[in-house]
């Protein structure tokens, strides 16, 4: 009797329409709860959420029908995270809900633009010098006209619009690093990228934005080690270590207070002073439990920066530990997707950009969550896609475009891969 030939198991593709339908129902339910958690029903929250849901469906239908794309997993995760942030922000301040939606919309448009631009690798190689110069000029403007806010001079106001230049430089940093190291065979490229990195991190040190400087430092290490095994990678790693040491030495006096309170926020001398925010977050997390107190019923929302740096604490207290874990797993899924894409990517540029982007998002998430829970010193960075803020939101969507572009399916559906 002949052995039966085993046929390969075919994995059915994800039904993106079904996923988005479930997400839309979830957003409507949570949005209604967020709009109804105050003294009176706030229609602005539901309007903002309805606009977000409509935007999600327009995006999916357009790219599904016009460009015949079938891979929308990354976008759906980002929609989920952005929607959770919008509801949390709107439940505290209904007027901020619409503004947050427009920031999400701006981020999606930037994501679409970059997704198409990154399809042309040769063109991206030509752009890297101009992007690097633009990033340095942006930081120079920041140094000249920015005002000090919460100890760091990292915000500028132009025409009534407040921006954080360092967020946009994150995108440029990944772009320049990936495009430069894609042709790492020449020492000229290596020296140029080291010089660019030192200029960027040095500027952040001057404006006292320690958290962002640390994110750039770790991203630099990731980009360097993507070329592991090469002697030039060793040089990059050594330079990174020197840069890291310089950061610590520079900030030793400025961050002394944060390290004094680190791991001691519940002690009487810090409970009502330097450890006020973190101690209240820990108390709120303990009271939230597995399922939470309900949207609008927490106490962390009454603390300063509750919709910015502390928003994860608000979510865990009101939505529950289990939901907080789901939020963290969403970022893990993005990282796993980036890793899988980088293995099959058709260019070193995509591999480096994908891993660096995922690493940046994961490390920033870790800094935010571990910082507010006193596992790490508080650095004041935002939670990607979730925290309130236009610059951060646009940066997160832009960084996601690098991961999306590394997926070979993206350009196959757009009519074939572009010339390398």
N, C-alpha and C positions, 0 to 999 in steps of 0.2 A: 504494500500500500504506500503510495507516494505521500511524502510529507506535504502538508498543506502550506502554501506560501502565505506568510503573514503580511497583510497589507498595512502600510503605515497608518497610524492613527491621525486622522485629520482634526485639528483643533478649530472649532468654529470661531470666526471672528467676533469680536465684541459688538453687540448691537448698541451702537452709540445713541440711536434715537430712544431706545428703552432706558438707557442710563440717564440721558438728559431729562426724560419724562419724570423719572424717579427724583432726580435732583430738583426739578422744578416744583414738584409737590412738596418736597422737604423745605425748599426756600419759601414757598407760600405759607406753610404752617408756621415756620419759625418767624417769618416776617410779620404775620398776624400777631403772634405772641409779643414780638418786639414793639409793634405799634400800639399794643393794648396794655403795656405794662405800667404806664404812668397813670396820672389822674384822669386823663381823657385819651380817647383814641387819636393817634397821630397819623393822618392819611399820607403825609410826606414819606414816611417809611415804606408804606405799601407801594406808593408811586415809584420810588427809587428801585424797589425790588422788582416791580413789574417791568420797568425799563430794562433792568439787568437780565431778567428772564427772556424778554423779547430779543435783546441783543444776542443772547446765547443761541436762541433758535435761528435767528437770521444768519449768524455765523455758521452754524452747523449745516443748515439747508443750502446756503450759498456755496460753500466749499465742497459739499457732497454732490450737488447737481452740476455745478459749473466746472469744477476741477476734478470731479470724480475721486475725491479723497475718501479714505475709510478709516484713517488713524486719527482719532480725536481724544485719545485717553488723557494726554497731557493737558489739553485745554479744559476738559471736564474737571480734572483735579483742581486746576487754577480757578475755574468758575466756582467750585465748591468752597475753596478757601476764601475767595473774594466775597462770596455771598455771606459766609459766616461773619466776616469782618464788618460788612455793611449792616447786617442786622444788629450786631453788638454795638456798633457806633450809633446807629439810628435809635436804638432803644434808650440811649442816654441823651442824645441830642438829635432830635428829628431834623433840624435844619442842616445838620452835617451829612445826612444820609444822601441827599441829592448830589452834594458836592463830591462825596466819595464815589457815587456812581459815575460821574463824569471823569473822575480820575481813573477808574477802572476802564471806562470806554477809551480814554486816551492811551492807556497801557495796551489794550487790545489792538488799537490801530498801529501803535509802534511795533507790536509783535508781528502783525501782518506785514508791515513794511520790511522789517528785518528778515523775516522768513523768506521773502522773495529776493532781497539783496544778497543774503548768504548763499543763495543757489548758484551764484557766480563767483567761484573761488578765485579765479585770475583777477577779477575786478577788485575783490576784497584785498588781495595782495597789494594792489596798487594804492588802495585807500589807506593802508595802515599808517603811513607817515603823516597824512593829513589828519587822521583821527587822533594820533598821538599829540600832534601840535594843538589841535582843538581842545583836547583834554587838559593840557598844561595851561593853555590860555584861560580856560574856565576856572581852573584852580587859582590862577593869578588874579582874576577878577574877584574871586572869593576872598583872597588875602587882602585885597585893596578895599572893597566896599562892604564886606560882611560885618554884621554886628554880633556881639557875643550873646549867646542864649544858653542858659543852663551850663555855663562854664566853657562852652566851645563856640568858636567863631565860624560856624558852618552854614549859616542861612543868609541868603540875599533876597532883597525885595525889589522887583522891577515892575513898574506899572501897577502896583497893588497886588502882584502875584508873588508869593513867597516860594523860593526854590532852595533845594539843598544840592549844590553842584557835585559834591562827592558821590551822590547816588548815580548820576549820569556818567561819572568817571569810571565807576565799576564796570559799566558796559564797555567803555572804551578800553579799559585795562584788559579785559578778556579778549576783545577783538584784536588789539595790538599784540598781546602775548601769543595768541594762537596763530595769527598770521605771520609773526616774526619767527617763531620756533618751528613753523611748518617748513621753513628753509633754514634750519639751524646749522647747516654745514659750514657756513661762513662765520668767522669770529666777529666780523663787523656787525652782524645781526644780533649776536649775543651781547656784545658791549652796548649796542643801542638799546636793547630791552632792559639791561641792568640799569643803564642811565635813566631811562624812562621810569622804571620802578622806583628808583631812589628819589627821583624828583617828586613823584606822586606821594609816596609815603612821607617824605620830608615835609611836603606842604601840609599834609594832615597832622603831622606832629606840631607844626607851627600854629595851626588853628586849634590845637588841643582836642581833636576828635579822635580819642584813643580807640574807641570801639571800632570805628571804620578803618583806622590804620591797622588794627589787628586783623580785620577781615581781608584787607589787601595783602598783608603779610602772608597769611595762610594760603590765599589764592595764588600768590607768587610761588610758594613752595609746591603747590599742586601742579602748576604749569611746568615748573622746573623738573619735577620727578616724572612727568609724563614722558620724558626722554631718558628714563633710567638706564644705567649701564654705560652711558657716554661720559667721558671725562669732563665734557662741558657742563653736564648736569651737576657734577660734583662742584664745579666752580660756582654755578648758580646757587646751589645749596649753601655753600660757604658764605657767599655774599648775603643770602637771606638771613643766615644766622647773625651776621654782623649787623644787618639792618634791625633784626629783632632785638639785639642787645642795645642798640642805640635808642630804640623806642622805650625800652624799660628804663634806661638811664635818664632819658629826657623826662619821663613821666613819674619818676620816683617820688618827687615832691608833690606833684599835682594829684596823683592818685593815692597818696598816703592815707587820706581819709577813708577811701573805699576799702583799702586793705585792712584798716583798723577795725572796720565794722564787719568785715568778711568772717563768716561763721560765728558771729556774736550778735546778730540782729535782735535776738530775743532777750539779751541781757538788759537790765534796768537802765544802764547808762546810755544805751543806744536805742532802746525801744521807742522812745518819743522824739528822737533826734535823727541821727544819720541813718538808722535802720528802720525808720518809720514805714516807708513803702514796702520793703521786703517783709517786715514782721507782719504787716496787715495782710499781705498776700498769703503768707503761711497760715495765718489764722483762718482766712477765707477758704483756702484749699481744704483745711481740716473740716470746716463746716459744710462744704459742698457735697462731699461723699461721692459715691459712684454715679448717681443720677442727677446731682445738682439741686439747687434750690429753686430753679425756674428763672427764666429770663426776666431781668429787672428786679429780682429779689435779693441780690447779693449786696455786700458792703464794699467790696473792692472798687466798684464803680464810682464810689464817692471820693476816692483818693485822686490826687493830681496825676496826670498822664495815664489814666486808667484805660483810655482807648488807644494809647500809643505803646509805650514800653511794657505796660502791665496788662495788656489785653488778654494774654493767655491765662493770667490769673482770674480775670473776670469770667472767661469762658469756662474754666474748670469749676469755679464756684457755682455758676448758674446753670451750666449745661452738663456738668458732671465729669468725673475722672475718665470714664469710659469714652466720652466724646473727646476729651483732651488727648487721649491715646490715639483715637482715630485721626485727629488733626496731625499729630506727629507722624503717624504712619503714612499720611498723604505725602509728606516731604520725603519719606523713605522711598515711596513708590516713584517719585520723580527721580531720585538718585539711582534707583535700580534701572529705570528706563534709560537714563543717561549712560550707565555702564553698558547695557546691552546694545545701545545705539553705537557707542564708541568702538565696540568690537567689530561690528559689521560696516562701519562707516567707510566711505570710499576715499577719504583724504585725512592726512594727519591733522589738518586744520580743524576738521569737524570733531575728531577724537579729543584733541586738546580742549577745544572750546566747550564740548559737552561735559567732560569731566570737571573742568574748572568751574563751569556754571553751577553744576550740581553741588560741588564742594562748597562754593560760596554760599549757596542757599542753605545747605545743611549746617554749615558752621555758624552762619548768622542766626539760624533758628536755635542752635544749641546755646549760643551766647545769650540770646534773649530769655529762653526758658530756664537755663541753669543760673542766669544772673538774677532773675526775680525770685527764684526759689533758694538763693544763697548757696547753691552748689559751686558756683563760680562768682567772682567779684562782679558787681553790677557795672555794665558798660554803657547802658542806655541805647542799645540798638533796637530797631523795630523787628516785629515778627513778619516775615515775608508774606505778601498778599493779604494779610489780615489787619495789621495795624493801620490806624488812620494816617493819611499823608499822601500827597500827590506824587512827590519825587520818588518816594520809596515804591509806590505802586507801579509807576511807569518803569522803574528800573527792574522790578521783579518780572514783569511781563517781557521786557527786552531781553533779560538774561534767559528766560524760558525759551526764547526764539533760537538761541544757540543749541539747546538740547533738541528742539523740534527739527532744526535743520540737519542735525546729525542722523536722523532717522531716514534710512534709504527709501522708505515708502513715500516720504513727503514729495520728493521730486519725481519719483516714478509716476505718481498720479498727475503731476503737472506737465507731463509730456516727455519724461526722460531726464536723466541727470545732466547737469550743465558741464561744460568742459572744465577739467581740472586746471 
